Amino acid sequence: MQPCNFAPLTLALALLAPVASHADLSAYSQNFESLDVSDPNALNGNDWQIYTGVYSPDGSSFLYGYGAFPAPNGNLAFSRIGSGYGGPAQGQQQLVVYNDYNNSSAHLSGQQVQANVFQVQRIGAADAGSRWRFEFDARFGELAPPGTAQAFVLTLDPANGYAVTGMATLDMTALPVAWGRYSITLPITVAAGQLLEFGFANTTTNYRPSAVFYDNISFAPVPEPSVAALLLAGLGLAGLAARRRAKTA
């Protein structure tokens, strides 16, 4: 199947791996503390997947892609569970996302390599009209210019060549060294049966460093405001309008 590609160098994802079996989107959280740092299948066992898109050196042309495959834990490609990079809120273990340095032909030829590490779920009928938030801690790792990094949430239509039907991204390139909290929200406006992915990507070439640290990951529905909250908000706006009218009278 043909992957979906965006210019310039956004995301190119093809879904070849099994999709979660549940019918509707489900909340997910992970702080990586319970995963075995020494187990090469630790991230795969937690349903993390990978995909790579390779572009021309100037980033204008998509050349080829490969994946999705189970995410590795530790080697020269994509991802690992790191230890000792966190603060008090992150604990001892974190997710480290980087590039596919096993693709020597692309790196040595100056092609742009975009590595994606992500989770995938299937959208159900009950998800229509809901809003989902992807939230996480992040900090700078070893990302060297002109490499870039981003977090994303997107939906794809498997009945239409895995075309992207919705997407929200957050640039993670210029992160501070200190940990911060970040989030992306995406409304579900597509039909049941489409796929949703959330995760992280980075793009680099010529073996430049590209690591970014992530932790305390959460994917959950955004709560709908209660009737009482809506009424209070309405009364507050009405009261503000009344005060403004009184001042101008």
Buried (B, 14 or more C-beta within 10 A) or exposed (E): EEBBBBEEBBBBBBBBBEBBEEBEBBEBEBBBBEBEBEEEEBBBEBBBBBBBBBBEEEBEEBEEBBBBBBBBBBEBBBBBBBEEBBEEEBBBBBBBBBBBBEBEEBBEEEBBBBBBBBBBBBBBEEBEEBBBBBBBBBBBBEBEEEBBBBBBBBBBBBEEEBEBBBBBBBEBBEBEEEBEEBEBEBEBEBBBEBBBBBBBBBBBBBBBEBBBBBBBBBBBBEEEEEEEEEEEEEEEEEEEEEEEEEEEE
